[in-house]
Amino acid sequence: MTTPVANRHLFHPGLRVALAQIPIEDGNLARNMELARVVAAEAKRQNVQFLNFPEAADWGWLHQQARRDAFPIPGIYTDFLADLAQRYQIWISTGCLERVGDNVYNSAVIVNRFGQIVLKHRKIDTLTWLTKDLYDPGEPQDIKVVETEFGTIGMTICADNFNLDRPKRVASQGAWLLVAPHGFAAEPDKSKQNSKEYEDHILKVAREARLWVIATDAVLGTVQGGAWKGWRHSGCSVIARPDGTAAATGKFLEPDLVIFDIPPAA
């Protein structure tokens, strides 16, 4: 079991972050890439330094043809992200599917402003009862952090954080910031409840791991197949402080670009 570093006062400069709460469409890669392109341009206009997209922002995390359509990393989709990062001189993090031989992972990457992939994470808690035909799980020991111009940061994906040892493992490696792409979804009549559960969950992760957390959820896109067919994403993305309070939240059932200036820490 991992525990967070006690009384963390880790240095980091101020950082303008943005959560790209976009309506990802299952299986519509071209549409999802265009959404990312538009949001990245707006983030640049708003002087954002670090832009976070949701889980599986390429194909949708419950795309039923994940094993057929996933790209390698690096590959077509991450090359597209690298181009955006270089063009707009912005750091980008996002969830994306990953093919490795016969395996497919629900992965996420952080790309620096030079277009280099500096961190990759494979989702560990994949909800196998829902996605066993779509993905293979990552390994807990592979949770890593990366040293950046903004200090030490780490990454997990959505359900990974239901096991608090995952974000605490990030904290134990010296990170101050957890980047967390999400794909919370619910039946349409339960969207409001889903959004409240999502916010409470993120605030708990931040409080227990004592990390800043930037957690971007998709919005509106309807799951097109599988056991959750017809479910939709409620949005309400969250930026949480280490004390477990919300610094900023996204709109409910509306696309949003949530921008917040994380203050420096000495």
GINOR-V598226 format. One record per run of one state. SS is the DSSP state (H for helix, E for strand, L for the rest). FROM is the first residue (numbers start at 1). TO is the last residue. If there is no record, write none. Layout:
# GINOR-V598226
ss->{SS SS}
from->{FROM FROM}
to->{TO TO}
This chain:
# GINOR-V598226
ss->{L E L E L H L E L H L H L E L E L E L H L H L E L E H L H L E L E L H L E L E L E L E L E L E L E L E L}
from->{1 12 13 15 22 29 46 50 54 66 70 76 89 91 101 103 112 117 123 128 132 140 143 145 149 151 158 163 165 173 177 182 185 187 188 210 212 217 219 223 232 236 238 241 246 250 252 253 256 263 265 266}
to->{11 12 14 21 28 45 49 53 65 69 75 88 90 100 102 111 116 122 127 131 139 142 144 148 150 157 162 164 172 176 181 184 186 187 209 211 216 218 222 231 235 237 240 245 249 251 252 255 262 264 265 266}
